[in-house]
Amino acid sequence: MSCGEPHETDCAEVLDHLYEFLDHEMPDSDCTKFEVHFEECSPCLEKYGLEQAVKKLVKRCCGSDDVPSDLRAKVMGRIEVIRSGQGAPDEGTPLA
């Protein structure tokens, strides 16, 4: 997605790292770049707002549920595989 306007930080980069921004998992300098981008790009700001609302809803509805440690480890392992560029698992591929 792109708004078609030039920005110092590209829309694709912002959207690719949106959850890192939402989860406060990026350096302050990158957070600042994203905040500037949101100020000048309403489509990305809208997407940010939507994802933030979904995250809050999930936390409210599921925040008190305990996640089995083995499931958490499997999910985190898959995330690392995808981040490392080794490929995304097929949709039908089970975690185990």
Secondary structure as UniProt FT lines:
FT   HELIX           11..16
FT   HELIX           18..22
FT   TURN            23..24
FT   HELIX           28..40
FT   HELIX           42..62
FT   TURN            63..64
FT   HELIX           69..83
FT   TURN            84..85
FT   TURN            91..92
//
